[in-house]
Amino acid sequence: MKEYNWMVELFKKHLSDITEERLFMERLATLKNYNVNDLLIIVRALCKLDTIEDKTKLFMARGELVSLYDKNANYYHNPSDYNEGVLNCTELGKRNEYNHLLFFIPDNNKELVRLLWTYKEQNCLKYVKSEDKGITISVADSQLDKFEQMITNIGFNLVRVERYNNTTNNTLIDYTTLSLPFKPFDYQIEDANKIVRLKRALLGHDMGVGKSLISILVGESIDTPKLVICPESLRLNWRKEILQANDKADVQILYSNEEYHSSKEWTITGYKTASKFVEQLKEFNCIFVDEAHNCKAVNNWGGASSQRAKNIIELAENAEYCYLLTGTPLPSRNKDLYNILKMLKCSAIDFTNKWAFKNYADKFCDPVVTNFGVDYSGSSNTDELHSLLQKVMIRRLKKDVLPNLKKQRLFIPIEPKLSAAYKDIEKRVYYPKDGDTYMGLAMTGRKLLGEFKIDAAIELADSMLNADRSVVIVTNFIETATKLKHHYGDKAVEIRGGMTDKKKQEAIDNFQSKKAPICILNMQAGGVGVTLTAAFNMIMLDYDWTPAINIQTEDRICRTGQDECCNIYYIYCENSIFDNIFVRLISRKSAIISEVVDAEENAYNLESIKEENSTFIDELKSEIKNNKPKTTRSKKTANE
């Protein structure tokens, strides 16, 4: 009884509704016997008090009694039996180095400290630290429910930090009011409906499942200027798809060599340009980050490993609405999810804590101490990490929503600054010089166009490498292949003319075993008889005269042993006569395997279909006849 003497004196002084002191003392004495019924009577009597002199001791007594009662009654009591406490237990809004939430009670009473430590044994908290100004309590996320009930039982007010609210009242636009030439798939409408109700989300669909269309539907539903950040090679493609959905939309592309400008509806810019105008772009409250896995690199201090990633993360954190797009949302290393979760403002991670990355990496990256520091390239507790991501991610696999699709052609327009030499070639197509032939001019023009596309091909391939994907880059020209090989070095193997069978097979084996993630393929040397199924992505830098040869080259990755749908990326210069003719020819062949996805990407026809047996030269003659510019120059016709 000695340890309860202070309670006895307190109760004797303030429990006026218990008139018989002996009866009260007897009830109090039963504490050691854990008499549930008597404890309940005492607890309810205590909770009727409105004013007392020693509030802390009363809370202690109440907590002690309720704790004993709960232990025996299995929490069957009604929380409404207890009055609201006077002292606050306030969440500090930060975490410690172990990623535990911190709470503070402005009282350092020893009895209260002792009581809190007893609750630690019940797994309600992690640690109790008593200081001059009060008590700091650390609590793991998994203990929050028990901790909240504990605070209620003791009688304190629990004051929680306002959590980031990721929901919004936005509703999806009626797609029939848009200018879409096709009806979106049901799953695209369903996913857009989910995303538009979130301020931040990760759209992790497989390539070619329709991420851009879903994003455009969401963007058209939010009444604020939108910013799209994407690889430079995809800027024109985004513009094409936005205008296809809304042909009246104000769409502007911001280039790095321009003065800053923006649209009141849609502004599109590349990663490099976004870094240049990062401060100005903070005016946008709604941003879409395409190929968001390009921002994954993080160092051991939790900082972005590149200035580009740092700037994009800064823009994402600044915006009210942020939507990330990537076909590979679940990387092979958990470390690569940190920046993604940061942009999504994942509430389970306190990114304001200077130890945020260490706490994250210690838990999810299976740290290994080496002679050079800590290696965080491993993975641990991956299921728990993915469960955090699932709260803000929507993902569809192509095999689930488009099970019959085996090959998909995606035409990527670019608009390079054409050289004077190329412009001269196009001019001579209409007004040839002596000795010019259509085939000769087209061959020279095609070679020059290939040089213009190298940067776009590298950027597109790098995005695939960042997603841990292998890729085949196809060209017809030795000079182009040499530049690509020089850029990628040992990361790439080459299959070109003049190789011995042994060397060619060695290159194929290195690619198929993924020792090298890139294969630079010469169409003539490797267009037939070669298996490159380690990749399901192919970039066509330039094309053959005959569409059937291009399709035959595509089958280097689309053949027996390939268990993924293949993505064939045709990069073409939108401001070029030759490339537009090539795309028309290839599009017709593409139509026979068409399955509409994201604006009929698989069968994207720039013009109406003509006769199947039409050749490149026939198309070129037709182009000259129908679109020859007016001039006073004398008329000549090039030789066949």
C-alpha positions in Angstrom: 0.0 0.0 0.0 2.9 2.4 0.6 3.3 3.1 -3.1 -0.3 4.2 -3.3 -0.2 6.5 -0.2 0.0 9.7 -2.3 -3.1 8.5 -4.2 -5.0 7.8 -1.1 -4.4 11.3 0.3 -5.4 12.8 -3.0 -8.6 10.8 -3.3 -9.5 11.5 0.3 -9.3 15.2 -0.4 -11.2 15.3 -3.7 -13.5 12.3 -4.0 -16.5 13.8 -2.3 -18.9 11.4 -3.9 -17.2 8.5 -2.0 -18.4 9.1 1.5 -17.2 6.0 3.3 -13.5 6.2 3.7 -13.2 2.6 4.8 -15.0 1.4 1.7 -12.7 3.5 -0.5 -9.6 2.2 1.2 -10.7 -1.4 0.8 -11.3 -0.8 -2.9 -8.0 0.8 -3.3 -6.3 -2.1 -1.5 -7.7 -4.5 -4.1 -5.4 -2.9 -6.7 -2.9 -5.6 -6.2 -5.5 -8.2 -6.7 -6.7 -6.6 -9.9 -10.4 -6.6 -9.0 -11.9 -5.4 -12.3 -15.3 -4.3 -11.1 -13.9 -2.2 -8.2 -11.3 -0.6 -10.5 -14.0 0.4 -12.9 -15.9 2.1 -10.2 -12.8 4.0 -9.1 -11.9 5.0 -12.6 -15.4 6.4 -13.4 -15.4 8.3 -10.1 -12.0 9.8 -10.9 -13.1 10.9 -14.3 -16.0 13.0 -12.9 -13.5 15.4 -11.3 -13.4 18.8 -13.0 -10.9 20.7 -10.9 -8.1 19.5 -8.6 -4.8 21.1 -7.3 -2.4 18.4 -8.4 -3.4 17.6 -12.0 -0.4 15.6 -12.9 -0.9 13.2 -9.9 -4.5 12.8 -10.8 -3.5 11.8 -14.4 -1.0 9.5 -12.9 -3.6 7.8 -10.7 -6.1 7.6 -13.6 -3.4 6.1 -15.9 -2.4 3.6 -13.3 -5.9 2.5 -12.6 -7.0 2.4 -16.3 -3.8 0.5 -17.2 -4.6 -2.1 -14.6 -8.2 -2.2 -15.7 -7.3 -2.5 -19.4 -4.9 -5.4 -18.6 -7.8 -7.4 -17.2 -10.7 -6.2 -19.2 -9.1 -6.4 -22.6 -9.9 -2.8 -23.4 -13.6 -3.3 -23.2 -14.2 0.0 -21.4 -15.8 2.9 -23.2 -13.4 5.8 -23.8 -16.3 8.2 -23.4 -16.2 7.4 -19.6 -13.1 9.6 -19.3 -12.9 13.4 -19.3 -10.6 15.2 -21.7 -7.2 15.8 -20.0 -5.7 19.1 -19.4 -2.0 18.6 -20.3 -1.2 18.1 -24.0 1.0 15.4 -25.5 2.1 17.2 -28.7 3.7 15.7 -31.8 6.8 17.6 -32.7 6.5 17.1 -36.4 9.9 15.4 -36.8 11.6 12.1 -36.4 14.7 10.9 -34.6 17.7 9.1 -36.2 15.7 5.8 -36.0 12.8 7.3 -38.0 10.6 7.3 -34.9 7.9 10.0 -34.4 8.6 12.3 -31.5 6.0 13.6 -28.9 6.4 16.1 -26.0 4.7 16.4 -22.7 5.4 19.7 -20.8 5.9 17.9 -17.4 8.8 15.9 -16.1 7.1 14.3 -13.1 9.1 11.2 -12.1 5.9 9.2 -11.5 4.7 10.1 -14.9 8.1 9.0 -16.4 7.8 5.7 -14.5 4.3 5.1 -15.8 5.3 5.8 -19.4 8.1 3.2 -19.1 5.5 0.6 -18.0 3.7 1.3 -21.2 6.9 0.6 -23.2 6.6 -3.0 -21.9 3.2 -3.1 -23.6 4.8 -2.0 -26.9 3.0 1.4 -26.9 6.2 3.4 -27.4 10.0 3.1 -28.0 11.7 5.4 -25.6 11.1 8.0 -22.9 13.5 10.9 -22.3 13.0 13.2 -19.3 14.5 16.7 -19.6 14.1 20.0 -17.6 11.3 21.3 -19.8 9.4 18.0 -20.1 9.3 14.5 -21.5 10.1 13.5 -25.0 8.6 10.2 -26.2 9.6 8.3 -29.4 7.1 6.1 -31.1 7.4 3.8 -34.1 4.7 4.0 -36.8 3.6 0.5 -36.0 2.9 1.6 -32.4 0.8 4.6 -33.1 -2.6 3.0 -32.5 -1.5 1.7 -29.1 0.2 5.0 -28.2 -2.9 7.0 -29.0 -5.0 4.7 -26.8 -2.4 5.0 -24.0 -2.5 8.8 -24.1 -6.3 8.7 -23.9 -6.1 6.4 -21.0 -3.7 8.6 -19.1 -6.0 11.5 -19.7 -3.8 13.8 -21.9 -4.8 15.6 -25.1 -3.0 14.2 -28.0 -2.1 17.0 -30.5 -1.0 15.6 -33.8 0.8 17.4 -36.6 -1.5 18.0 -39.5 -0.6 15.4 -42.1 -0.2 16.1 -45.8 -3.6 15.6 -47.4 -3.1 14.0 -50.8 -6.7 14.0 -51.8 -8.6 16.6 -53.8 -12.1 17.3 -54.9 -11.2 17.5 -58.6 -13.4 15.4 -60.9 -12.6 13.9 -64.3 -13.6 15.8 -67.4 -16.2 14.2 -69.8 -13.9 12.8 -72.5 -16.7 13.1 -75.1 -16.3 16.9 -74.9 -12.7 16.5 -76.2 -11.5 16.0 -79.7 -10.2 12.5 -79.2 -10.6 10.5 -82.5 -11.2 7.3 -80.5 -12.8 6.1 -77.2 -10.2 5.5 -74.4 -10.1 2.0 -73.0 -12.2 1.5 -69.9 -9.1 1.0 -67.7 -7.8 4.3 -68.9 -10.9 6.1 -67.8 -10.9 4.2 -64.5 -7.2 5.1 -63.8 -7.7 8.7 -64.7 -10.6 8.9 -62.3 -8.4 7.6 -59.5 -5.5 9.9 -60.2 -7.5 13.1 -60.6 -8.6 12.7 -57.0 -5.0 12.7 -55.8 -2.6 15.6 -55.6 0.4 13.4 -56.1 0.5 10.0 -57.9 2.8 7.7 -59.7 1.5 6.3 -63.0 3.6 3.2 -63.4 2.0 1.5 -66.5 4.0 -0.5 -68.9 5.3 1.3 -71.9 2.6 1.7 -74.5 -0.3 1.1 -72.2 -1.4 4.7 -72.3 0.3 6.8 -69.6 0.3 10.0 -71.7 -3.4 9.8 -72.6 -4.4 9.2 -68.9 -2.2 12.1 -67.9 -3.7 14.4 -70.5 -7.2 13.5 -69.3 -6.2 14.3 -65.7 -4.5 17.6 -66.8 -7.6 18.7 -68.8 -9.6 18.1 -65.6 -7.5 20.5 -63.5 -8.2 24.2 -64.1 -4.7 25.5 -63.8 -1.7 25.9 -66.1 0.1 22.5 -66.6 3.8 21.8 -67.1 5.1 18.7 -68.8 8.8 17.8 -68.2 10.0 15.1 -70.4 13.2 14.0 -72.3 13.9 16.5 -75.1 13.2 13.8 -77.7 9.6 13.5 -76.6 8.5 17.1 -76.5 6.9 17.1 -80.0 5.2 13.8 -79.2 3.6 15.3 -76.1 2.4 18.2 -78.1 0.9 15.9 -80.8 -1.0 13.9 -78.2 -2.3 16.9 -76.3 -3.6 18.5 -79.5 -5.1 15.2 -80.5 -7.1 15.2 -77.3 -7.9 18.9 -77.4 -7.4 20.5 -80.8 -8.1 23.9 -79.3 -5.6 23.7 -76.5 -2.9 26.3 -76.1 0.3 24.2 -76.2 3.7 25.8 -76.0 7.1 24.2 -76.1 9.8 25.9 -74.1 13.3 25.5 -75.6 16.6 26.3 -73.8 17.7 28.8 -76.5 14.6 30.9 -76.0 13.5 33.6 -73.6 11.3 32.2 -70.9 7.6 31.9 -71.9 4.7 29.8 -70.7 1.1 28.9 -71.7 -2.0 29.3 -69.6 -2.9 25.7 -70.5 0.0 23.4 -71.4 3.7 24.1 -71.4 6.2 21.4 -72.4 9.9 21.4 -71.8 12.8 19.1 -71.6 14.9 18.1 -68.6 17.8 20.3 -69.5 15.6 23.3 -70.2 13.8 22.8 -66.9 17.1 23.1 -65.1 17.8 26.4 -66.9 14.5 27.9 -66.0 13.9 26.2 -62.6 13.0 29.4 -60.7 10.6 30.7 -63.4 8.9 27.2 -63.7 8.0 27.4 -60.0 4.9 29.4 -61.2 3.3 26.0 -62.1 1.1 24.4 -59.6 0.6 21.2 -61.7 3.4 19.3 -63.2 3.8 16.0 -65.1 7.2 14.4 -65.0 7.6 11.9 -67.8 10.3 9.1 -67.5 10.6 10.0 -63.8 13.1 7.2 -63.2 15.6 9.6 -64.7 15.6 11.4 -61.4 16.4 8.3 -59.3 20.1 8.8 -58.7 20.8 9.6 -55.0 24.1 9.7 -53.1 24.8 8.4 -49.6 23.8 11.7 -48.0 20.4 11.6 -49.5 21.1 14.3 -52.2 20.3 13.9 -55.8 23.4 12.8 -57.7 22.7 15.1 -60.7 21.8 18.8 -60.9 19.0 17.8 -63.3 17.4 15.5 -60.7 17.9 18.1 -58.0 16.0 20.7 -60.0 13.2 18.4 -61.0 12.7 17.3 -57.4 12.6 20.9 -56.3 9.9 21.7 -58.9 7.9 18.6 -57.9 8.0 19.6 -54.2 7.0 23.1 -55.0 3.9 22.2 -57.0 0.5 21.4 -55.5 -0.2 18.7 -58.1 2.6 16.4 -59.2 2.2 13.3 -61.4 5.1 11.1 -62.1 5.2 8.7 -65.2 7.5 5.8 -65.6 7.2 2.3 -67.1 9.5 0.9 -64.4 8.2 2.1 -61.0 9.7 -0.9 -59.2 13.5 -0.7 -59.7 15.9 -3.5 -58.9 17.5 -1.4 -56.1 15.3 0.1 -53.3 17.7 3.0 -53.2 16.3 4.1 -56.5 12.8 4.7 -55.1 14.0 7.3 -52.5 13.7 10.4 -54.8 10.4 9.1 -56.3 8.9 8.9 -52.8 10.3 12.3 -52.0 8.6 13.9 -55.0 5.4 12.2 -53.9 5.8 13.5 -50.4 5.3 10.0 -48.9 4.1 10.7 -45.3 5.8 7.6 -43.9 9.2 9.2 -44.4 10.3 12.5 -42.7 12.2 14.1 -45.5 12.9 17.2 -43.3 15.1 15.0 -41.0 18.8 15.3 -41.8 19.0 11.6 -41.3 16.1 10.9 -43.6 18.1 9.0 -46.3 20.1 7.0 -43.7 16.9 6.0 -41.9 15.4 4.9 -45.3 18.5 3.2 -46.5 19.2 1.3 -43.2 15.8 -0.1 -43.4 15.2 -0.8 -47.1 18.7 -1.0 -48.7 20.4 -3.8 -46.8 23.5 -1.7 -46.0 26.9 -3.3 -46.2 29.9 -1.6 -44.6 33.0 -1.8 -46.9 36.4 -0.3 -46.9 35.0 2.6 -49.0 32.0 3.4 -46.8 28.5 2.0 -46.7 27.1 0.2 -49.7 23.4 0.8 -50.1 22.9 -1.0 -53.4 21.1 -3.9 -51.8 17.4 -4.4 -50.9 15.6 -5.3 -47.7 12.0 -5.1 -46.4 11.0 -4.7 -50.0 7.4 -5.8 -49.4 6.9 -3.0 -46.8 8.5 -0.4 -49.2 6.2 -1.5 -52.0 3.2 -1.2 -49.8 4.1 2.4 -49.1 4.3 3.0 -52.9 1.0 1.3 -53.6 -0.8 4.0 -51.7 0.1 6.5 -54.4 0.8 4.3 -57.4 -1.4 3.0 -60.2 0.1 0.3 -62.4 -1.1 -1.8 -65.3 0.9 -4.4 -67.1 0.6 -4.6 -70.9 0.0 -8.4 -70.8 -3.1 -7.8 -68.5 -4.8 -5.0 -70.5 -3.6 -5.7 -74.0 -2.9 -9.5 -74.0 -2.9 -9.9 -77.8 -0.5 -7.1 -78.5 3.0 -8.5 -79.5 4.6 -5.5 -81.2 4.0 -1.8 -81.0 5.4 0.9 -83.2 5.8 4.3 -81.7 6.7 7.3 -84.0 8.7 9.9 -82.2 8.8 13.3 -84.0 11.7 15.6 -83.5 12.3 19.0 -85.1 16.1 19.6 -85.5 17.7 22.6 -87.0 18.4 21.3 -90.5 21.8 22.0 -92.0 22.3 24.1 -95.1 23.6 20.9 -96.8 20.4 19.1 -96.1 18.2 22.0 -97.1 20.1 22.1 -100.4 19.3 18.4 -101.0 15.5 19.0 -100.5 15.6 21.9 -102.8 17.3 19.8 -105.5 14.6 17.2 -105.2 12.2 19.8 -106.6 14.8 21.6 -108.8 17.6 19.1 -109.5 21.0 19.9 -110.9 22.6 18.1 -113.8 23.3 14.5 -112.9 21.0 14.4 -109.8 18.9 11.3 -109.3 16.1 10.7 -106.9 17.8 7.8 -105.4 21.1 9.6 -105.0 19.5 12.7 -103.4 17.4 10.5 -101.1 20.5 8.5 -100.0 22.4 11.7 -99.2 19.5 13.2 -97.4 18.8 10.1 -95.4 22.4 10.0 -94.2 22.3 13.6 -93.1 19.0 13.0 -91.3 20.6 10.1 -89.4 23.2 12.5 -88.0 20.4 14.9 -86.8 18.8 12.0 -84.9 21.8 10.8 -82.9 21.2 13.0 -79.9 17.5 12.0 -79.7 18.4 8.4 -80.0 21.0 8.6 -77.2 18.5 10.4 -74.9 15.8 7.8 -75.5 18.3 5.0 -75.0 19.6 6.5 -71.8 16.1 6.7 -70.4 15.8 2.9 -71.1 19.2 2.2 -69.5 18.1 4.2 -66.4 15.2 1.8 -66.2 17.5 -1.2 -66.4 16.3 -2.1 -69.9 18.4 -3.3 -72.8 18.0 -1.6 -76.2 18.9 -2.2 -79.8 19.7 0.9 -81.9 19.4 0.4 -85.7 21.2 2.4 -88.4 22.3 1.9 -92.0 25.4 4.1 -91.8 28.9 3.3 -90.5 29.5 6.9 -89.4 26.4 6.9 -87.2 27.3 3.5 -85.7 30.8 4.8 -85.0 29.5 7.9 -83.1 27.1 5.7 -81.0 29.9 3.3 -80.2 32.2 6.1 -79.2 29.5 7.5 -76.9 28.6 4.2 -75.1 32.0 2.5 -75.1 32.0 -0.9 -73.4 28.3 -0.6 -72.7 27.6 -1.4 -76.3 28.3 -4.1 -78.8 28.2 -3.7 -82.5 26.9 -5.9 -85.3 28.2 -4.4 -88.6 29.5 -5.4 -92.0 32.9 -6.9 -92.3 32.8 -8.8 -89.0 33.8 -12.5 -88.9 31.2 -14.9 -87.9 33.0 -15.5 -84.6 33.1 -11.8 -83.8 29.5 -11.3 -84.7 28.4 -14.3 -82.5 30.5 -13.0 -79.6 28.7 -9.6 -79.8 25.3 -11.4 -79.9 26.3 -13.5 -76.9 27.5 -10.5 -74.9 24.2 -8.7 -75.6 22.0 -11.7 -74.9 23.8 -12.4 -71.6 23.4 -8.7 -70.7 27.1 -8.1 -70.3 26.4 -5.1 -72.7 22.9 -3.5 -72.5 23.2 -1.8 -75.9 23.4 -3.4 -79.4 24.3 -1.1 -82.3 22.8 -2.9 -85.3 23.6 -2.3 -88.9 20.4 -3.2 -90.8 22.2 -4.8 -93.7 24.6 -6.9 -91.5 22.1 -7.9 -88.9 18.7 -7.5 -90.3 18.2 -11.3 -90.7 19.3 -14.4 -88.9 20.2 -12.6 -85.7 18.4 -13.1 -82.3 18.5 -10.1 -79.9 15.6 -11.0 -77.5 17.5 -9.7 -74.5 15.8 -6.4 -75.5 12.2 -5.6 -76.1 13.0 -2.0 -77.1 14.4 -1.1 -80.5 15.2 2.4 -81.8 15.2 2.9 -85.5 17.5 5.8 -86.4 17.1 5.5 -90.1 15.1 3.3 -92.4 15.4 1.0 -95.4 13.8 1.9 -98.8 11.5 -1.1 -98.5 9.1 -1.2 -95.5 9.4 -5.0 -95.4 13.1 -4.8 -94.6 12.3 -2.5 -91.6 9.8 -5.0 -90.4 12.2 -7.8 -90.8 14.7 -5.9 -88.7 12.1 -5.4 -86.0 11.8 -9.2 -85.8 15.4 -9.4 -84.4 13.8 -8.7 -81.0 10.2 -9.9 -81.8 10.9 -13.6 -82.3 10.8 -16.9 -80.4 12.1 -16.5 -76.9 10.7 -13.0 -76.5 8.1 -13.0 -73.7 7.5 -9.2 -73.7 5.6 -7.0 -76.1 8.1 -5.2 -78.2 8.3 -1.5 -78.5 9.7 -0.2 -81.8 10.6 3.5 -81.7 10.9 5.3 -85.1 12.6 8.6 -84.7 11.7 10.9 -87.5 12.4 14.5 -88.4 9.0 16.2 -88.6 10.4 19.0 -90.8 11.9 16.6 -93.4 10.3 15.5 -96.7 12.2 12.1 -96.7 11.4 11.0 -93.2 7.7 11.9 -93.6 7.6 9.7 -96.7 9.3 6.8 -94.8 6.8 7.1 -92.0 3.9 7.0 -94.3 5.2 3.8 -95.9 6.0 2.1 -92.6 2.6 3.2 -91.2 0.7 1.3 -93.9 2.5 -1.9 -93.0 1.9 -1.2 -89.3 -1.8 -1.0 -89.9 -2.1 -4.8 -90.3 -1.0 -5.4 -86.7 -2.8 -2.4 -85.4 -4.2 -2.4 -81.9 -5.3 1.1 -80.7 -3.3 2.4 -77.8 -2.7 6.0 -76.9 -3.8 7.7 -80.1 -3.4 4.7 -82.3 0.4 4.7 -81.8 0.6 1.3 -83.4 -1.0 2.4 -86.6 -0.2 6.1 -86.6 -0.8 7.2 -90.2 0.3 10.7 -91.3 -1.9 10.5 -94.4 -4.6 8.3 -95.7 -3.6 4.9 -96.9 -2.6 4.6 -100.5 -1.7 1.5 -102.6 0.3 -1.1 -100.7 2.8 -1.6 -103.5 3.8 2.0 -103.6 7.6 2.5 -103.4 9.7 5.2 -101.8 10.5 6.8 -105.2 6.9 6.7 -106.2 6.0 8.5 -103.0 8.8 11.0 -103.6 7.5 11.7 -107.1 4.0 12.2 -105.6 5.4 14.6 -103.0 7.1 16.7 -105.7 4.0 16.8 -107.9 1.6 17.8 -105.1 3.8 20.1 -103.0 6.3 21.7 -105.3 7.0 25.2 -104.1 6.4 28.1 -106.5 9.6 29.6 -108.1 10.8 31.3 -111.2 13.6 28.8 -111.7 13.7 26.7 -114.8 12.1 23.3 -114.6 14.2 20.1 -114.6 13.4 16.5 -113.6 15.8 14.3 -111.8 16.8 11.0 -113.3 15.4 7.8 -111.8 
